[in-house]
Amino acid sequence: MSDLPNPLESFLNHPPDEPAPAHVREAILQRTAAEIVKRRRSLRWQPLALAAGWAASIVLAFHLGGWWFAASPELPGPSVAAPTQVEPKPNPTTPDPAPPTPLRDPVALEWKAFDERGPERSKLYVEAGRRYLALNQDVGNAIRCYAQAFQDSSPLDLQTLEEDDPILMAFKLSRFQKEIRRATP
């Protein structure tokens, strides 16, 4: 160590015999309380700063990564005219084909599923969820429909299909894992 006297060492080697005077204790209490209030004030903003940083990173990711999801531009080059098709003239002896059936509204499908009983109910809820995603990109309503579909579905409904979207696959996987846990003693 150094040859210079250290005030802390001398204090620790020879502590005072009597307690500190009241005015010294009061001053220490005031300084300690002020420091605690400062720390509490600084900690108050940490959750807000964390949320702001998280939101900024999401916005930045979508801004910079938006090109990934955008439609690919057409390559420059000579333009080729599309071949024209000659429409056949309608034959007066053949009847007009039936008009194509319009896509059903997902809300109407959901209400029909609500009124339905039996295995058809879960199929209607799944179809309503698919329509919510396909027509409106409405993830919240699709999740609600999928949750309703799997409340009283059979294990046969848990097979994943090619036309299943990722949210539906996640629901099927979750339900399948629950079925396995129930079956395992």
Secondary structure as GFF3:
##gff-version 3
##sequence-region A 1 185
A	DSSP	alpha_helix	7	13	.	.	.	ID=ss1
A	DSSP	alpha_helix	22	44	.	.	.	ID=ss2
A	DSSP	alpha_helix	46	69	.	.	.	ID=ss3
A	DSSP	alpha_helix	106	115	.	.	.	ID=ss4
A	DSSP	alpha_helix	119	131	.	.	.	ID=ss5
A	DSSP	pi_helix	132	136	.	.	.	ID=ss6
A	DSSP	alpha_helix	139	149	.	.	.	ID=ss7
A	DSSP	three_ten_helix	155	158	.	.	.	ID=ss8
A	DSSP	alpha_helix	166	183	.	.	.	ID=ss9
###
